[in-house]
Amino acid sequence: MTTATGIYIDGAWHDVSEHRENINPSDHSDVIGLFARAERSAVDDAVDAATRAFPSWWRSSPQRRADLLEAVAARIIADADTLGTLLAREEGKTLVEAKGEVMRAAHIFRFFSGEALRMHGERQASTREGVTVNLLREPLGVVGIIAPWNFPIAIPAWKAAPALAYGNTVVMKPAELVPASAVALTRIIHDVGFPPGVFNLVTGSGSVIGDAIAAHEGVAAVTFTGSEPIGRRVAATAVGRLAEVQLEMGGKNPLIVLADTDLDVAVDCAVQGAFYSTGQRCTASSRLIVEASIHDEFVDAVLGRMAQLRVGHALADATTIGPVVDERQLETDLRYLGIARGTAGSIVHGGEVIDSDTEGNFLTPALIVGASNSDTVSREEVFGPVASVISVSDYDEAVAVANDTPFGLVAGICTRSLRAAEDFQSRSDTGMVMVNLPTAGVDPHVAFGGRKGSSFGPREQGAHARDFFTQTKTAYVRP
């Protein structure tokens, strides 16, 4: 019998009347479990529990918070194999990628264990004699977390860990496609001894649970990762009631390849950035902008590397690219590939649905050659293993094309020229820049975020996370 999982509120698991099957995208016959589809009232209960828990959690010793976060990190590391297998089953990352994500979640909790003890304030003299000024940082209260499906444990970690470290309480909604990893994380949080109500998990549909979190007057701040249209809706709802909002949304990330590049480095950056994790990353390299003089050589080299990639079951040792996360996303990928095939001048290499020993959502990586930056597949986020190659005449045109997008998350450049590398760091209209590195691949201890339609609000991760998860208070004191 398939196990049914409830929701976690006030330190206990609660049953609900409706559940949803969690299906393995590598094998549709593998039902990972039945997970709760809660009603809107569950958010009220979770926020009430978090509100009650907030005063004592905020006033607790930062050492206590640090110890609990470190205990979560240690448990994740101890359970890394089990958690990685679970993640690979429910999201479709290869086992290597899944275990890497699990370890990233552990490192995030460990980093913010230290941050709990590094809550800096400021003290300085007033312009008035005999008066001092203290700038204090305090938590916001109840933080609502709306997480996406493409990083089922890492993104919940990088939102929940700082929220908890700085003294906030949490109501989290994971993506409905990948609840199992969030449930596993919640069980760890419970087992290491977090007080009831400090962390709450409510699973269900975004249109019900996500909207309820954004609209709830008891939620002081909402942090969201997902698509731009839904992010805008979350922001409109939350900002409308003057809640703090942090959004991480889409990307249409460029990788510039200059004629002076080390071709092997450029091909490695392109293939890893565009196709690994099945291209289901907001940081994926979806526009490969290549100087015309090496265009054909670069395309041939990328196609050669693509032929070596093995698409298949996420748990199979030989697999390099796992399945698309579900049938709906597969249909989206195929729709964009159909548009590309119907676009004059474009040739699509790959992008074929393939059969396997198990029924799954298997799509070969696709390279669109002859694309223009004005084409639909060069403007809109596909969120699949699909990349366009755009030919440009020189470096200046490459920069102009790279910046010509409604998104601004991350951009990369492959070059041997220090002058071009330095110049591009300045001219790129993005929140992050990679030089001779894949655009997908960031460190957890530094700021993460973009510009334009990619991000809104303070940055995530690293010490910069305190800019969102705390508020300042200025105190004037005359003894």
CORKA-V398861 format. One record per backbone hydrogen bond with DSSP energy under -1.0 kcal/mol. CO is the residue of the C=O (numbers start at 1). NH is the residue of the N-H. If there is no record, write none. Layout:
CO|NH, CO|NH
This chain:
3|34, 5|36, 7|14, 8|201, 9|12, 12|9, 14|7, 18|37, 20|35, 22|32, 25|361, 27|30, 30|24, 33|22, 34|5, 35|20, 39|42, 40|43, 40|44, 41|45, 42|46, 43|47, 44|48, 45|49, 46|50, 47|51, 48|52, 49|53, 50|54, 53|57, 54|58, 55|59, 61|65, 62|66, 63|67, 64|68, 65|69, 66|70, 67|71, 68|72, 69|73, 70|74, 71|75, 72|76, 73|77, 74|78, 75|79, 77|80, 79|83, 80|84, 81|85, 82|86, 83|87, 84|88, 85|89, 86|90, 87|91, 88|92, 94|98, 95|99, 96|100, 97|101, 98|102, 99|103, 100|104, 101|105, 102|106, 103|107, 104|108, 105|109, 106|110, 107|111, 108|112, 109|113, 110|114, 111|115, 112|116, 114|117, 115|118, 118|120, 122|135, 124|133, 128|131, 131|126, 132|477, 133|124, 134|475, 135|122, 136|473, 138|471, 141|169, 142|220, 142|221, 143|171, 144|223, 145|173, 146|225, 151|155, 153|157, 154|158, 155|159, 156|160, 157|161, 159|163, 160|164, 161|165, 162|166, 163|168, 164|167, 169|143, 170|200, 171|145, 172|202, 173|147, 175|178, 179|183, 180|184, 181|185, 182|186, 183|187, 184|188, 185|189, 186|190, 187|191, 188|192, 189|194, 190|193, 195|198, 198|170, 200|172, 201|8, 203|38, 205|209, 206|211, 208|212, 209|213, 210|214, 211|215, 212|216, 216|219, 220|244, 221|144, 222|246, 223|146, 224|248, 227|231, 228|232, 229|233, 230|234, 231|235, 232|236, 233|237, 234|238, 235|239, 236|240, 238|241, 238|243, 239|242, 244|222, 246|224, 247|456, 248|226, 253|287, 254|412, 255|289, 256|414, 257|291, 258|261, 262|266, 263|267, 264|268, 265|269, 266|270, 267|271, 268|272, 269|273, 270|274, 271|275, 272|276, 273|285, 276|279, 277|280, 279|281, 281|284, 284|286, 286|388, 287|255, 288|390, 289|257, 290|392, 291|294, 294|298, 295|299, 296|300, 297|301, 298|302, 299|303, 300|304, 301|305, 302|306, 303|307, 305|308, 306|309, 310|320, 310|321, 313|316, 314|95, 316|319, 321|312, 326|330, 327|331, 328|332, 329|333, 330|334, 331|335, 332|336, 333|337, 334|338, 335|339, 336|340, 337|341, 338|342, 340|343, 343|346, 347|369, 349|367, 352|364, 359|28, 360|362, 361|324, 362|354, 365|351, 366|387, 367|349, 368|389, 369|347, 372|375, 375|378, 376|379, 376|380, 384|386, 385|366, 387|368, 388|288, 389|371, 390|290, 392|292, 394|398, 395|399, 396|400, 397|401, 398|402, 399|403, 403|405, 406|453, 408|431, 408|451, 409|432, 411|434, 412|256, 413|436, 414|258, 417|421, 418|422, 419|423, 420|424, 421|425, 423|427, 424|428, 428|430, 432|411, 434|413, 444|462, 448|460, 451|454, 454|249, 456|247, 460|448, 462|465, 463|466, 464|467, 465|468, 465|469, 466|470, 471|138, 473|136, 475|134, 477|132
